[in-house]
């Protein structure tokens, strides 16, 4: 089963508010975006954003160039329908981040959904290649993964868990750590999942 087929099945079979990663308020993500001081017209991308409410909150705060990228058209459809006529300034992209090429440099890259599902070295390398070619000089990156005490599987798939050190190693020397934050995420069923948020800033220029 392809990645698209897997996530389509997940979103077709369940209400998005019942999924384990659902957040009504994306508080930590928003605070890290605000801390970066990225301009409101900078390109912000939510990788694997699907039906996440982060885009709603970004629009409320005046960000005017937001891209939500996800492999599942059903997930993106939830966000489109929820935003209705409030989606000016939002681009919805149905694509695999490992294959997609952005048209412009990204000022802020946010991922709370994809990276920890990449357990194969080749996929992790491909992700970092896409990240490196996409982020603007001095651009910011937030990657939220399952922490070392987080679950070993999610939605029927194995995941890669990270510590601050291993996440720093994964991003490489092109990115400087700004901060790391632990989050005890409470799922809709009341379970607690350990997340690690890593905030990084680009310290060299993107490839030409």
HUDA-V546502 format. One record per pair of residues at least 6 apart in sequence whose C-alpha atoms are under 8 Angstrom apart, sorted by the first residue. I is the first residue (numbers start at 0). J is the second residue. Records with the same first field share a line. If there is no record, write none. Layout:
BEGIN
I=J ; J
END
This chain:
BEGIN
2=70
3=70 ; 71
4=71
6=70 ; 71
7=71 ; 72 ; 73 ; 74
9=154
10=71 ; 73 ; 74
11=73
15=21 ; 50 ; 74
16=22 ; 187
17=187 ; 188
18=186 ; 187
19=186 ; 187 ; 188
20=184 ; 186
21=51 ; 186 ; 187
22=51 ; 52
23=52
24=52 ; 53
25=52 ; 53 ; 56
28=53 ; 109 ; 141
29=53 ; 56 ; 57
31=141 ; 198
32=107
35=139
37=106 ; 107
38=62
39=61 ; 62 ; 63 ; 64
40=62 ; 63 ; 64
41=62 ; 63 ; 64 ; 105 ; 106 ; 107
42=64 ; 65 ; 66 ; 103 ; 104 ; 105 ; 106 ; 107
43=64 ; 65 ; 66 ; 105 ; 106 ; 107 ; 108 ; 109
44=65 ; 66 ; 67 ; 68 ; 105 ; 107 ; 108 ; 109
45=54 ; 65 ; 66 ; 67 ; 68 ; 108 ; 109 ; 110
46=67 ; 68 ; 69 ; 96 ; 108 ; 109 ; 110 ; 111 ; 112 ; 113
47=67 ; 68 ; 69 ; 70 ; 110 ; 111 ; 112 ; 113
48=67 ; 68 ; 69 ; 75 ; 110 ; 111 ; 112
49=67 ; 68 ; 69 ; 71 ; 74 ; 75 ; 77 ; 78
50=74 ; 75 ; 76 ; 77 ; 78
51=78
52=78
54=65 ; 67
55=82
57=65
62=88
63=87 ; 88 ; 89
64=88 ; 89 ; 90
65=88 ; 89 ; 90
66=89 ; 90 ; 91 ; 92
67=75 ; 89 ; 90 ; 91 ; 92
68=91 ; 92 ; 93 ; 94 ; 95 ; 96
69=75 ; 92 ; 93 ; 94 ; 95 ; 96
70=93 ; 94 ; 95
71=93 ; 94
72=93
75=91 ; 93
79=86
96=126 ; 129
97=122 ; 125 ; 126 ; 129
98=129
99=129
100=129 ; 133
101=133
103=133
104=133 ; 134 ; 135
105=133 ; 134 ; 135 ; 138
106=134 ; 135 ; 137 ; 138 ; 139
107=134 ; 138 ; 139 ; 140 ; 141
108=134 ; 139 ; 140 ; 141
109=140 ; 141 ; 142
110=141 ; 142 ; 143
111=142 ; 143 ; 144
112=143 ; 144
114=123 ; 126 ; 142 ; 144
115=144 ; 145 ; 158 ; 159 ; 160
116=156 ; 157 ; 158 ; 159
117=123 ; 158 ; 159
118=157 ; 158 ; 159
127=170
131=173 ; 205 ; 206
132=205 ; 206
133=205
134=201 ; 205
135=201 ; 204 ; 205
136=201 ; 202 ; 203 ; 204 ; 205
137=200 ; 201 ; 202 ; 203 ; 204
138=200 ; 201
139=198 ; 199 ; 200 ; 201
140=197 ; 198 ; 199 ; 200 ; 201
141=196 ; 197 ; 198 ; 199
142=196 ; 197 ; 198
143=194 ; 195 ; 196 ; 197
144=159 ; 160 ; 161 ; 194 ; 195 ; 196
145=158 ; 159 ; 160 ; 161 ; 192 ; 193 ; 194 ; 195
146=160 ; 161 ; 162 ; 181 ; 193 ; 194 ; 195
147=160 ; 161 ; 162 ; 193
148=160 ; 192 ; 193
149=160 ; 192 ; 193 ; 194
150=158 ; 160 ; 192 ; 193
151=157 ; 158 ; 159 ; 160
152=158
161=195
162=195
163=179 ; 195 ; 197
166=197
167=176
173=201 ; 202 ; 203
174=199 ; 200 ; 201 ; 202 ; 203
175=199 ; 200 ; 201 ; 202
176=197 ; 198 ; 199 ; 200
177=197 ; 198 ; 199 ; 200
178=197 ; 198 ; 199
179=195 ; 196 ; 197 ; 198
180=195 ; 196 ; 197
181=193 ; 194 ; 195 ; 196
182=193 ; 194 ; 195 ; 196
183=191 ; 192 ; 193 ; 194
184=191 ; 192 ; 193 ; 194
185=191 ; 192
186=192
END
